[in-house]
Amino acid sequence: MTINNPYFDQNVLVTGGAGFIGSNLSRRLVDLGANVTIVDSLIPDYGGNIFNLQGYEKKLSLNIADIRDPYSMNYLVQGKKFLFNLAGQISHTDSMKNPYVDLEINVTSQLSILEACRIYNPDIRIIFASTRQIYGIPQYLPVNEQHPIRPVDVNGINKYTAEQYFLLYNRIYNIAVTVLRLTNVFGPRMRIKDARQTFIGWWIRQIIDGQKLKIFGDGLQLRDFNYIDDVVEALLTVGTNYKAFGNTYNLGSNPISLKDLAELMIKINGFGNYELEPFPPERKVIDIGSFFADYSKIKSELFWEPKTDLKIGLEETILYYRKYLEYYL
Ligand SMILES: NC(=O)c1ccc[n+]([C@@H]2O[C@H](COP(=O)([O-])OP(=O)(O)OC[C@H]3O[C@@H](n4cnc5c(N)ncnc54)[C@H](O)[C@@H]3O)[C@@H](O)[C@H]2O)c1
């Protein structure tokens, strides 16, 4: 192990490693010399995609398994130094249609992963990916980690419940856990087939296809976006920083309105247009209005901040999908 590269030759387990964030992280870990094991069920409705691991298939170990199977997890956590726990059901609307599936994947499985670690590998270092959705409709902006938790959907409740299990196991069993609350992440290897993962993926698909973007509401709602490379950097940073153990951090960036985002994407693409539309009822009830996170805690404690300019991140993303579109349809 080198001083500058704490991941070199370390055994790392990435759940959800064929998905958007997990695959980008796994590729980076392989480049850092880590021995990466992925567990991913590749359920078609989620973001897992074998193509995300293209070029790395022989450099890592991929287990097509479901985190809902405790026997697999009991085995897979053994001998690992790090667990990046990214597997999840991430669609907010799906969580309302199928709340029990969301509960199984985002809560019950998370508890069995923790039990597997407690029994078979209590020295493992765990990084859990949570979401800004737990805060619900912001009572103030930017939203810091002390903001009240009032989820507007089943997914938000379940992700928060899982967070609490991870932090409990840190307090009671001293398992080294960090919770990262991610905001909207975008970049290469995200799902663009539909709006299940994030609307920005769907917009990228539409803009490449020459379709009109639809913005729900007045387009003035604010959002913050993190480019995938910055999120991978945050995951790697908290993974090896003792200060982060038992802690929860928001990620975030400078906010932009959806209208301005659409205009920027159209400009980068060179053509396209957009229109404002009323919210469909199933989206209106779980909409949170404007949101952007206060990420000053992770900035001051761990020196992480987003480095990628939104325009550059969008250019990279659009280029990627122009080149590899067929693998994401
Ligand atoms: N992308 C974002 O903007 C965003 C924002 C906030 C939080 N997050 C969180 O980050 C994590 C990763 O999200 P992502 O954007 O990479 O999503 P993703 O859907 O691309 O990746 C999740 C992966 O988990 C896998 N998975 C789902 N259920 C599984 C199961 N039962 N067993 C094994 N594998 C399973 C999927 O196949 C997929 O590959 C999730 O926990 C999500 O809640 C993401």
The ligand as an SDF file (V2000), in Angstrom:
LIG
                    3D

 44 48  0  0  0  0  0  0  0  0999 V2000
  -27.8460    9.0300   -9.4940 N   0  0  0  0  0  0  0  0  0  0  0  0
  -28.2260    9.9330   -8.6200 C   0  0  0  0  0  0  0  0  0  0  0  0
  -28.4520   11.1090   -8.9960 O   0  0  0  0  0  0  0  0  0  0  0  0
  -28.3640    9.5980   -7.1530 C   0  0  0  0  0  0  0  0  0  0  0  0
  -28.8240   10.5980   -6.2960 C   0  0  0  0  0  0  0  0  0  0  0  0
  -28.9740   10.3030   -4.9400 C   0  0  0  0  0  0  0  0  0  0  0  0
  -28.6330    9.0480   -4.4550 C   0  0  0  0  0  0  0  0  0  0  0  0
  -28.1870    8.0920   -5.3020 N   0  0  0  0  0  0  0  0  0  0  0  0
  -27.8750    6.7640   -4.7290 C   0  0  0  0  0  0  0  0  0  0  0  0
  -26.6650    6.2630   -5.2690 O   0  0  0  0  0  0  0  0  0  0  0  0
  -26.7570    4.8470   -5.4100 C   0  0  0  0  0  0  0  0  0  0  0  0
  -26.3530    4.4620   -6.8250 C   0  0  0  0  0  0  0  0  0  0  0  0
  -27.2450    5.0770   -7.7290 O   0  0  0  0  0  0  0  0  0  0  0  0
  -27.0420    5.0560   -9.2920 P   0  0  0  0  0  0  0  0  0  0  0  0
  -27.4530    6.3910   -9.7940 O   0  0  0  0  0  0  0  0  0  0  0  0
  -25.7080    4.5400   -9.6520 O   0  0  0  0  0  0  0  0  0  0  0  0
  -28.1900    4.0380   -9.7070 O   0  0  0  0  0  0  0  0  0  0  0  0
  -28.1460    2.7770  -10.6810 P   0  0  0  0  0  0  0  0  0  0  0  0
  -29.5220    2.2620  -10.8080 O   0  0  0  0  0  0  0  0  0  0  0  0
  -27.4120    3.1110  -11.9320 O   0  0  0  0  0  0  0  0  0  0  0  0
  -27.2610    1.7760   -9.8530 O   0  0  0  0  0  0  0  0  0  0  0  0
  -27.7900    0.9660   -8.8580 C   0  0  0  0  0  0  0  0  0  0  0  0
  -27.3200   -0.4300   -9.1560 C   0  0  0  0  0  0  0  0  0  0  0  0
  -27.8070   -1.2790   -8.1220 O   0  0  0  0  0  0  0  0  0  0  0  0
  -28.1910   -2.4710   -8.7110 C   0  0  0  0  0  0  0  0  0  0  0  0
  -29.2010   -3.0980   -7.8720 N   0  0  0  0  0  0  0  0  0  0  0  0
  -30.4470   -2.6530   -7.6090 C   0  0  0  0  0  0  0  0  0  0  0  0
  -31.0840   -3.5220   -6.8220 N   0  0  0  0  0  0  0  0  0  0  0  0
  -30.2120   -4.5230   -6.5850 C   0  0  0  0  0  0  0  0  0  0  0  0
  -30.3080   -5.7200   -5.8400 C   0  0  0  0  0  0  0  0  0  0  0  0
  -31.4230   -6.0350   -5.2070 N   0  0  0  0  0  0  0  0  0  0  0  0
  -29.2200   -6.5260   -5.7910 N   0  0  0  0  0  0  0  0  0  0  0  0
  -28.0870   -6.2080   -6.4580 C   0  0  0  0  0  0  0  0  0  0  0  0
  -27.9560   -5.0920   -7.1930 N   0  0  0  0  0  0  0  0  0  0  0  0
  -29.0110   -4.2600   -7.2590 C   0  0  0  0  0  0  0  0  0  0  0  0
  -28.7620   -2.1020  -10.0640 C   0  0  0  0  0  0  0  0  0  0  0  0
  -28.7500   -3.1940  -10.9850 O   0  0  0  0  0  0  0  0  0  0  0  0
  -27.8430   -0.9860  -10.4770 C   0  0  0  0  0  0  0  0  0  0  0  0
  -26.7620   -1.4610  -11.2530 O   0  0  0  0  0  0  0  0  0  0  0  0
  -28.1840    4.4390   -5.0520 C   0  0  0  0  0  0  0  0  0  0  0  0
  -28.1920    3.8950   -3.7590 O   0  0  0  0  0  0  0  0  0  0  0  0
  -28.9450    5.7500   -5.0740 C   0  0  0  0  0  0  0  0  0  0  0  0
  -30.0000    5.7690   -4.1360 O   0  0  0  0  0  0  0  0  0  0  0  0
  -28.0420    8.3290   -6.6500 C   0  0  0  0  0  0  0  0  0  0  0  0
  1  2  1  0
  2  3  2  0
  2  4  1  0
  4  5  1  0
  4 44  2  0
  5  6  2  0
  6  7  1  0
  7  8  2  0
  8  9  1  0
  8 44  1  0
  9 10  1  0
  9 42  1  0
 10 11  1  0
 11 12  1  0
 11 40  1  0
 12 13  1  0
 13 14  1  0
 14 15  2  0
 14 16  1  0
 14 17  1  0
 17 18  1  0
 18 19  2  0
 18 20  1  0
 18 21  1  0
 21 22  1  0
 22 23  1  0
 23 24  1  0
 23 38  1  0
 24 25  1  0
 25 26  1  0
 25 36  1  0
 26 27  1  0
 26 35  1  0
 27 28  2  0
 28 29  1  0
 29 30  1  0
 29 35  2  0
 30 31  1  0
 30 32  2  0
 32 33  1  0
 33 34  2  0
 34 35  1  0
 36 37  1  0
 36 38  1  0
 38 39  1  0
 40 41  1  0
 40 42  1  0
 42 43  1  0
M  CHG  2   8   1  16  -1
M  END
$$$$
